[in-house]
């Protein structure tokens, strides 16, 4: 039986899951593939730690170069994360004639063009299914299964940590801080959760998804990012009263010669499927012009779901190796890295609906002043509720708007905040509700 030899760099959580899968599911993989995936070497700075998997000691090394320089290894799997030395290892593997599988979303979002160009130069495959969505096969779907579609938009819940926190806040009325501590106790959040809760992890994934959908190179600078750390459970509760759940939603939307790419808290109607995605799960809602609407749902992180995606890439590349081909599928879904003259839309130019909460003194004509300022900025109101609970001598006015331009909302909020009757900074959360849109 033919053999494809694999070297893994990085034996952390995901690397351990990949090694476990290759060692324990050998027979199943051989039956399905018709060839053997042989784990030839694993490099890590710590090869003494017990990871709960029986790995032959002769496979372990602390020197990644022994994998890069081994002519018998066909595929290098990079699972150390971060930018360096991961970038150097991947470039070295490609240069030495090896195909590469990675789960490194941060690296691809920032250095993807360089790495994909190198893979093309050296005639090798660079696969990355596990970089987005864990065990959810969204990259294969966008790049292959839905190849006939112009994508109107893709909305995603891309971070399990944030989704768990928002689910707890919604269901139990907990504060962000208390829920974050709970997520850390359960192992859903890191000791330093900044990348997750500030939306950066979701933005890394969105950069890759946007490239696949619209043929633009990964570009973090083009993505608007707003996390959930400043979200008040008061607004989560008011959203439920209005018929919405708050989700950290990633958006990529076709706007002709531009593309919207943004990550931020979003009010989603309770009857939407995305509103029902709770806990640590991820989901991708994809609208194509041919297929119409599809939803991809599953575990977006974790040892074994992510290992499943990595081994899927190994299997696909193994098939290519035995067929004597590479580059059969363009790395970013298009034959050229940049196939359209699209540019990223500035956040000030987007048009959407808004939830506004403003703390005001409970006195006459305040709402008239606020309505006047909004009207002057071409912002019309769908509904308004005055909450009777006094906070620091103020009451909350909660408004939903018709579609408005972001820059107009920002300017209006500055003017409203300056009113003597207003206490504190108004809360602004964007709303994704087709029933409020002119052209859903």
N, C-alpha and C positions, 0 to 999 in steps of 0.2 A: 504494500500500500504506500502511495506517495505520502511524503511528510513535509509539512511547513513548520519551520522552526521559529520560535518566538522568544524574544528577550524582553523582560519587563524592567523598566527603570522606575523605582518607587514602590515600596511595599507597605504603604499606609493602608487606610481603610479600603479604598477601591482596588489597589494593587493586590491586597490579600483576597478580595472577592474574585478578582480575575484568576489568580493562581488557583484558588479553590475550585472554580468552575472548570478550568482546563484540566485539573488533576482528577476531579471527581466525576465529571460528565464526559470523560474520554470516549466511552463506548457510544453514547448517544450522538456525540458530535461526529464520530467516524461513520455511523450509520446514515446520518443525514447528509454529510458532505462527500463521503466517498474517499476521503483522505484524512490523514492524521494531523492534528495540531499539537506539536510537541513543544512543551515548555523547556527551553534549553538553558536559560539563565535568568537570574533575578538580581538586580543591583539595588542596594539601599545602604544608608549610612549606619543603620542598626540591623544587623542580621542575627542578633542573639535573642531578641525579644520573642516571647511566645505569642503567636497571633492566632492560635487555635486551629491551625491548618498544618497538616503533616507535609512539610516540604523537604525533599532530599537535600542534605547539607551541601552536596557537591554542586547544586544549582545556585547557591548563594555567593554573592561577592559584594564588596564595598566599593568596587571600582567600575563605574559605568562604562569606561572606555573599553573594558574587556568585551562588553556587548557590542559597542559601536564598531570595534575592530575585528569581530568574529565573522569571517566570511561565510560561515554556514548559517547564520541567522538571517532569516528572510524579512521578519517584521519586528520593529522595535515599538514597544508600547510605553509611552511617556505618561507617568501618573504621579509626578512629584508636585505638580501645580506651580503657580507663580510664574514670573517672567524669566528670570535667570536662576539656575542654569538650564531650565527647561528649553528655552529658545535655542541655546547652543547645542544641546543634546539632539534636538530635532533636526537642526541644520546639519549636524555632523552625521546623523543617521542617513539622511537623504543623500548627502555627498558621498557616503561610503556605499551607496547602492541599495539601501534598505527602504522598504515601505514603512510608514509610520501610522500608528493609531494613538490618539490623544483624547483626554477628557478635559483639556485645559481651556476653559472658556475665557478666562482673563487674558491669556496669551493670545488666543485667536482674535479676541475683540480689539486688541491693541497692536499686534504684530502679524495679523492674519495674512495681509497682502504679501508681506515679505516671505512668509513660510509657504504660501500656496504658489508664489512665483518660483521659489526654489524647488518645490516638488515638480512643477512643470518643467523647469530647466533640466533636472536630473532624470526626468521620465519616471517618477515614482508616485504612488498614491499616498495621500495624507487624509485619513478618515477621522471623523470627530463626532460621531453620533452621541456619545455620552456627554458631550460638552453642554448640551441643552436638553432639559427634560428628563434626565436620568434614564429610567427604563421606558419612557414614552418615545416611540420611534418617529419623532416629528421631522428630523432632518431628512431621513430617507423618504418620508412622505412628501415633503416639499420638493426635494431634488429629483425624485423619480416618480412616485405614484401620481402626483398632481402636476406633472410636467406640462400638461395641455392647458393649464389655467393661468389666466391673468388674476392675480390675487387682489381683490378689492380691499381687504384688510385682514389682519391677524391680531386677535386680542389674546393675551396670555396671562395666566397666574403662574409665575415662573419661580417663585421662591417659597419653599415649604415653611421656613421659619416665620416669615411674615404672615403667611396664610393661617398658620396655627395661632399666632398672636391675635389676628383680627377675628378669627372664629371664636376664640375665648372671650374677647372683648364684646363681641356681638351676643353670644349666648349667655354669658354670665355677668356682663356689665363691669368686668374687671378693668382696672387702669392699665395703660401700656406698660408701666414699670413693673407692676405685679405680675403681669402675664409674661413679660420677658424673663423674669426670674424663674417662672414655672417652665418656660421653654428651655432654659439652660439646665434646670434640674432634670428634665426628661432627655437631655442630650440633643434637642432640636436646634439649639442656638449655641454658638461658640462663646467662649469667655469674653472675647471682644466681638460683639455682633454687628459692628458698624457696617461692614460690607453688605450684610443682609438687610438690616432695618433701614438703612439709608438708600436702598434701592440700587446700589452699585452692582450687586450680583445679578439682579434682574436685567439691568442695562447691558451687562456683558452678553447675556444670552440674547437679548433683543438685537444687539448689533449683528450677531450671527444670523438670526432669523430674517432681519431686514435685508442682509446681503443675499440670502437665498431667494427671498421673495421678489426683490426688485433689482438685482444685479449691481448694486453699489458696493464698494469695498467696506469692510467693517470700519466704523468710525464712531468712537465713543464721544467725540466732541460734538457730533451732530444730534446726540440724544439728550432730551431734557429729562432730568432725574430729580425726583422728590420722594423721600422716604416716609415712613410711618411714625418716626420717633416723636413727632410733635402732635400726633393725633390724640384728640381728647375723647374719652369714652362717652362724654355728653353728646358729641356729634354722631358717634356710632349708634347711640340710642335714638336720637332724633331721626337718623336715616331710616331705622327700622319702622318708626312711626309713619314715615312717608312712603314706605313700601320698598326700601332699598337695603342692600348690604354694602358695607365698605370693603373693597378689595384693593390690594396693591396690583394694579392692572398695567400690563405692558401693551402698548399700542404701536402697530406699524400700519400705515394707511396710505394707499395710492392716491396722490393728489396731482395726477397728470405729470408735469415735468418735475414735481417735487414729491417727497415722501415724508410723512409725519412719523417720527419715532420718539416716543415719550413713555416714561414710567412714573406713575404717581398714584396716590390713593384716589379711588374712583367709586362713585355710587352706582351700583348695578341693581336693576330691578329684581325683586325677589323671585319672579317667575322665570328669569333667565337661567339657563343651565350653569353658567359661570357662577351665579350666586349660590348654587348648591354644591360647589366644590369647596370642601371644608378641610380643616386639619392640615396635615403636611402634604396634601396632594397638589399636583400641578395639573393645569389644563391649557389647551390651545384651541381657540375657536377660530376656524379658518373659513373665509368666504372666497370662493373662486367663481369666475364667470361661467364655467362649464359645470363643475360639480355642485355648485351652490354652497350650502353650509355643512361643515364637518366639525366634529369635536374629538379631540385626542385628550385622554385623561389617564392619569396613573401616578405612580410614585416618582417624584422628580429628583430624588436623591436617595442616599443609603448605599451600603456596601453591595448587596446583591442586585437590586434593580439597575444600578449603574454598571456593574460588572456584566450584566446581560447585554447592555448596549455595546460595551467594549468588545466582548467576544463576538457579537454580531459583525462588527467592523473587521475583526481578525478573520472571520470566516469569509466575508466578501472579498477581502484582499487575497486570501488564500486561493480562492477560485480564480482570481485574476492572474496570480503568479503561475498557477498550473496551466492556465490558458495562454500564457506568454504575452499578456497585455497589461497596460497601465493607462490611467487617464481615460478609461472608458466613459466615466461620468465626470463632467466638470466639477471641480472641487466646490465651487460656490453656485452650482446649478446653471451657470451660463458658460458658453464656450470661452468668452472673454471675461476677465474679472470685472470689468466695467463695460456693460453692454448698452447702457442707456445714459443720456446726459441728465440724470436725475440729481437733485441736490436735496439736502435735508432742510425741512421747513423750520424756520425759527419759531420758538414757542409763542412769541408775541403775535404771530400771524394765524395761529390755529383758531378755529371756530367750533365751539361746543356749548353744552349746557353747564350750569353752575348751581351748586348749593352754597348759600351764603348764610353765615350766622353772625349777627351783629349785636353786641351788648349796648343797650341804650337806656337812658333815663326814662322812667315811666311817666311821660308827660305828653300833652297834646302836640300834634303837628310834627313830631319827630319822623314818623313814617313818611309823611308828605315830603319832608326834606330829602330823605333817602331816596324815595321814588323819583324825585326831581333830578337828583344827581345821576341816577341810573338812566333815566330817560334822556338826559343830555348826552350820554355816551352810547345811545342806541341799544340800551339793554332793557328788554321788557320782561315783566314778571309773570310767571305761570301761576304761582301760589305764594301766599305769605301766611305765616303762623306766628302769633305772639305767645311765647311761653310765659306762664304766670309766676314762675319761681324767681324770686329776687336773688341776685348775685352781686354782692358789693354795691347794693343800691341800684342795680340795673336789672332789666329783664332781657331775655333773648328774643330777637326777631329772626325767624328762619325763613329764607326765601329760596324758591327755585326759579331759575331764569329760562327764558327761551334761548335759542342759540345766540351767542355773542362772541365777539372777538376778544381774545385773551388780553391784548393791550388795553382795550377799553375797560375790561374788568379791573385790571391792575390800577389804572388811573382813577377809576371810580372809587376803588377801595381806599386809595390814598386820600382822596377828597372827603370820603365819609369818615375815615379815622380821625380827620382833623376837626370834625364837628365837636362842639362843646358837650353835646348831649350823648356822645358816644364814648364808651369806656373800653380801652384796649384795642388790639388789632383785630379786625374782622377775620373770620375763618372762611376760607375759600376751598371748596372741594369740587372737582370736575365730575360731571354726570354723564354716563353712557346709557342713554335711553332712547330707542328709536322712535318712541311715541312722542317725544319732545322735539324731534328733528323735522326740518322742512323736507329733506330728501333722505329718508332712512335707508 
